[in-house]
Amino acid sequence: MARQLVLMRPQLSGPDIEDVQRLLGFTGDDVDGVYGAITAAAVEEWKWKVGYPGDRINNILGLVGLAYLNGTHPFPADYTKRAKAREGLPFGARNAKGIVRPLATQPHKGSEFKLVDAEGAPANDGHRYHAGFDWFSPGGSPVRAPIAGTVIEAKVRRTNTGQIFGGTVKIQGTDGKVWVFRHVDPNVAVGAAVKAGQIVAAVTPWKDGAPHAHIELWKTLAGGYDFENMEDPSKYF
């Protein structure tokens, strides 16, 4: 009996996943039978390519998705229409603000940007604020660069427990702004040039809470981790 596939801990494995990987275009040693971050990313990109609605593009490959992938069930007409409109466009094609969506899961509505936070960014009014956006997604979920730029920090995490944890990736765009991803495991090196939509990290599997990428947007690198130097990234999504 077919099973539903999803990125989880421990990771799913088996010959059925090898079949899925081959259908997704994997070859050679890449067909490892493990539903890890690379396979999850390929599922997300496949869903984009074949016309899934935006709110259903994620790394979950349910029974209907498996039937679509195997070719045993036809795509609905609206999928075919979206797939045609997306031809030639990169995964998560840029929105009106020119930003590629960094994670495939749906972001929550609202903003925590100016919530008082003891560990947050210092502000001129004497408070510290959260100064970012928490985008929740399963541990191991692929994180993509929202813009083209250069990796200026790729810090490996020391732990996945506690309130302050996880690695960091910082990407500086040609406009000088810096996109910061915290609580992630980087797979890029400092100095690397990345394209918008390129996978740069995976969400850290946090043990003490819901895994998520904490996203910040700095106006300048020199301004650093200071509330007056930060924008609310949620307005770009």
N, C-alpha and C positions, 0 to 999 in steps of 0.2 A: 504494500500500500504506500502511495506517495505521502511524503510528510512535508509540512510547511518549513521553509528554510528562513533563517534570520540570524543576524550577527548577535552572538551571545557569549557568555562565559559559563562553563567552558565552551569552546567553539565546537560546532557540529562538524562531524566528519563522516565519510562513507562513500561508497561507489556511486550513489545517486548524485552526490556533489561533483564527482568527477565528470559525470554525464552533463551536468549543468555547465561546468567550466568549459567543456568542449563545445557545447552549443553557443557559449558566449565568445568563442574564438581562442580559448587558451590552447596551447600546444606544449609538448615536451614536459620539462620538469614543472612548469606552471600548473599542470594538472595534478594537484597534490591531494585532492579530495577533502580539503579543509575549507570551511566557510569562514574565512578570515577577512581582514580589511580589504585586500585586493579583490577578492571575489565580490564582496559587498559593493565596492566601488563600481565594478563591472555591471552588477545588477542595476545600480542606480542609473548608470549611463545607458544601459539597454532600455530601461523604462522611459528615459527621456527620448531616445531615438525612435521608439515604436509608438510614441504618442500618448503615454499615460498622462492624465491630468496632473497639474503641478502639485496638488495636495496629496497625490498618491505616489509620488516619486520618492522612494525610500529603499532600504536594503532588504525588505521583506519580500520573499518570493513564495507566495501562497499557492494553493492548488490551481486557481484560475491562471495565475502568472506562469506556472509550470506548463499548463496546457497551451498558453500562448507561445511560450518559448519552444515547446516541442512541436508546434504546428498542428496540434490535434484540435484546436479550437480557434475559430477566426476572430480577428480583432474587430471590435465594434466600429461603426462608420466614423464616429467622432475621433477615435484613436488614429485611424488612417488619415483623417484630415489634419490633425495636429502633427503627425509624423511628417507629412508633406511640407507643412509650414516650417518645420524645424530643420529640414534638409540643409546641410552645409553650415549649420550653426553649432557652436561648441556646447558641451553639456551645460545646462543651467544658463542658457543664453542671457546676456546682460540685460538688466532691467533698464528703465528709463534713466536711472542715475548712473548708468555705466558700470554697475557692479555685478559680479558673478556671485551667485548664492554659495556661501561657504559650506553649508551642510544641507543634506537632502531632506531631513526632517522638517516639519512645519515649525517655524519659530512661534513662540507665544506672543500674544498681543500685549501692548503696553510696554513701558520702559522702566528699568530700575536705575536709570542713569544718575538721578540726584537723590537716591536714598542714602540716608546717613549710615555710614559703615565704618566701624573702628579700624578696619584694615584698608580702608579705601584711600583714594587720592586726596592729598591735602588741598584745601581751597583757601582763598584770601579771607573768607569770613570766619576762619578758625575751625571749621568742621572738616571732616573727611567724608567723601562720598564714594558710592559704588563705582560710578564713572565708567560703566561698561554695560554689556548686554550678555546675559547667560542664555546660550542656545543649547537646549537639552537634546541629547542624542546618545544611543547606546555606546558603551565603552568599545573602542576599536573602530568607531565610525570614521570614514575618511573626511578630512578637512581640506577644503580647496582654497587656493588663493583667490580673493575677491577681485584683485587687480593684477596687472603685470607689474613686476618690480624686482627688487633685489633683497635677498634674505640677509638681514643684518644681525639677527640673533637666532640661534637654534639651541636651546638649553634643554638637556635631558633631565627628566624628573628624578628626584631622589626617593620619593615615596608616593603612594596613592592613598594615603590616609591623612586624617587631620583636616582642619579648616583651610589651611593654606598649603597647597600641594601642587604637584604637577610641573611639567616642562613648559617651555615657551617658544613660540615662533613669532618673529617680527619681520614684516615685509614693508619696505619703503618704496612708494611709487614715484613716478617721475615728477609728480606735483609736490613731492617732499613730505607728504603725509605718511604716517606709519600705522599699519594695521597690526594689532597685537593679538595673538591667540594664546591664552593661558590654559592650564590643565590639559595639555595635549602632549603627545609623544611625536617629536619631529622626525621626518624622514628626508630632510634636506639639510644642506650644510651652509654655513655662513659664506656669503659671497656668491651664492648660486643665483642665476637669473631665472625667474619663474614666470610662466604665462598665466593669465587669468584663467581660472578653472583647473589649474594643475594641482594635484594632490600634494600637500606639503606636510601633513601630520595626520595623526589619528587621535580621537578623543580618549583621554586617559580613563581606564576602568576604575573609577573612584570607589573605594570600599565603604565610605562613611556617608554616602548620599547619592543623589541622582547624577550620573555622569553628564558632563556638559563642557562646552568650550566657552570660556569667559572672553569676550571680544571687546577690545578697546580701539579707539581711533584717535591718534595723536595728531595735532596740527603740524608739529615739527618734531624732529628727533631731539634737537637741542632743548626743547621745552620739557621733555621727559614726562615722568609720572606726576603730573600736576593738574589739578582739576581745570584750571584756567587754560590749559593747553590741550584739552580733550573735548571731542565732540561725541554726541550720542550716536553710536553706530546703528541703532535700530531704525533711524530715519532713512537709512540707505537700503533697507531691505523691504 
